[in-house]
Amino acid sequence: MDKLIYGLCALTALTCAFLLLRSHARSGFRILLWSGLCFVGLTANNVLLVLDKTLFTHVDLSSWRLLLALVAMTLLVTGLVIEGDR
């Protein structure tokens, strides 16, 4: 059951990334781009979680997952700071 929930989380993050990036393409608001890029990173994080818990159970991928989450959040914070100055 937990593997299904991990997969649904990855699918949800992918859907959010798609919707945010599509909205950015239509409207041109740059904060949507930064948010979409953040969710792309969170999608990669969730996919890595699924792989960590299902396929690579003998290898600890938690440091790579944390690094991806850090990069994703850094993108969002950077976008908020840059867009806040305008």
N, C-alpha and C positions, 0 to 999 in steps of 0.2 A: 504494500500500500504506500509506503514512503517513497518508493521509486516513481510511482504515479504522480504523487504530489510534487516531487522535484521536477518532473517533466512538465507538469502544468505551470509551475512557476517560471520555467524557462520559456514556455509558450506565451505566457502573459507578458513577460518582459519583452519578448520579440514583437508582440502585437503593439505594445506601448511604443517601442522604438519605431516601428513602421508608421503608426499614426502620427507621431510627433514629427518625423522626417517628412512625411507627406504633407502635413500642415505647413511645415516650413517652406516646402517647395511651392505651395499655393499662395501663402501670405507673405513670405519673405521676412518674417519676424525671426531675428537671430537667436533669441532665447529658446525658440523651439528647436533650432539646430543643436544648441548646446545640450538641451534636455534629451534630444534624440540620440546624440552621441553618448551621453551618460547611460541611456538604456541599452545601447548597443553593447557597452562594456558590461552592464549588469546581465544582459543575455549571455554573453560569453562566460561570465562568472557562474551563472546557473547551469549552462551546458557543462562546464568543467565540474560542477558539483554532481551532476548526473553521472558523468564519466567516473568521477572519484568514487561514488557510492555503488556503482553497478559493475563497471568493467575493470577498473584498476583498484581493486580492494586491497591489494598488497602494497600499494604505493600511496604515500600521503601527499595529496595535492593541495592541502589546505593553504600552504604559503603562496602557491600560485593563484589560488582563488582570492586570497586576501589582497595580493598585488593587483589583480584585475579590478577588484572592488575599489581599491584606493585610486587607481587610474580613472575609473568611471566617476567617482565622486569628485576627484580633482578637476575633471573636465566640467562638471556642473558648477562647482564653486568658481572656477576661472570664468565661465560664461556669465555667472551672476555678477562677478566683480566688474568685468569688462562692460557688460550691458548696463550696470548700475551707474557707471560714469557718464553715460550718454544722455 
